[in-house]
Amino acid sequence: MTIRKKETVYSDIRNDLAPNPATGDIMLRSNEEAIEYSIVNLLTTNRYERLMQPNINSNILGTLFENAGPITSDILREQIINTIDNFEPRCILIDVIIIPRMDDNTYEVEITFKPINSEESRT
């Protein structure tokens, strides 16, 4: 007798609410894609932006208006780590790399995570 391990599938509704051409139902994002879009949504959420869930936020958008530099990079990195650790239980955060581009007053951000139900990491 073989025992089959039940695979966990994560899914979220797509932001554009696009219908499935075959069934007409709203299309879903699943597994890694769902987690990636969830992280983007969490990181772009400001304080008190979500009704009935005022604690879900990253406050990153407020920090982005500070001058680009190493101190602001460290603050952004901590905000990203705290947000993902607190509000995205479907993944394990591996690394967050922030490179400030001081001449352009911008940042390059690379987030590496591993979904709970996968062995491969995603960047």
N, C-alpha and C positions, 0 to 999 in steps of 0.2 A: 504494500500500500504506500503510495507516495503522498506526502503532505505538501500542499502548495502554499507558499507564503503569499498572503494577501498584500497586494501592492496598494499603497496609499496614493491617491490622486488628489491634487489640490486644484481648485478651479475658482476663477473669478469672472464676473461679467465684464465684457469689454467696455471701455470708456465711450466709444462711439455708438454703442447699442446697435451695431450692425446685425441685420437678420441673416440667418443661415439661408442660402439660396434654395436649398433642397427642402427644408422643413418649415422655414419661416420663423423659427424660434431665435431668440437672441443668442449670438455666438459667444462662446466662452474662451477664456485663456486658461491653459492648464499647466500644471507643474512649474517648471523653471520660468516660463514666460509669465505666469501669474505672479510668481514671487518677484520677478524683476519689476513689473509694473506696479506692484504693491509698494516696493521700496521707493520707486520714483514718486508715487503719490504721497507716501509718508514724508519724504524729504521736502516736498514742495508745499506742505500744509503748514500754515501759520497758526499761531495761538488763536483759540476760540473760533476757528474757521469751520469746524465740524460741530453741527448741532448735537446736543446731548452727549457729546464726547469731547469736552474742552481740553482734556489732558493729552489728546493725540495731536502732537505737533513736533516740529523739529527746530523752529526758529532760525533756520538757515537763511531764509530770504532777508531777514534783518541784518544778519552778519555779513552778507554779501556786499552791503553798501559801505563797509569799512574799507580802508586802504589795504590793498593786497600786500601781504608780507608774511613772515614766518609766524608771528604771534596769531594773526587772524587764521592762518592755515591750521595751526594747532587747535584753535577754538572750533573751526569748522569740522576738523577730524573728530573731535570729541562729541560734537553734536550729532554727527552721522552715526558714530558708534553707539551712542546712547539711544538714538531713535530706533535703529535696527534691532538692538538687543532688547529694548522694551516693547516694541510693537510688532515685530515680525517673528513669531515663534516657529515658522516653517523653514527657517534656514539657520545655519551657523555662520557667523561672520568670520572670515579668515583674515582679511586685511583691507585697510583703507589707505590709499596713497593720494596725497594732495600735492600738486606742484603749482606754486604761485607763478604767474606770469606778470611780474610787476610792471613791465613796460606797457602791457595792455590792460592792466588792472583786472585780470581774470584769473581763473583757477582751472586746472585740469584735474579731474577727480576720477580715480579708478577704485571701484569697490569689488572685492572678490568674496564670494560666499559659496557655501555648499548646501544645497537643499537637504533637508532631513532624510528624504526618501531616495537619495541618489548618492553615488560614490564620486561623481565628477563635480569639480568646482566650476563656477561660472564667474565671468568678469564683466 
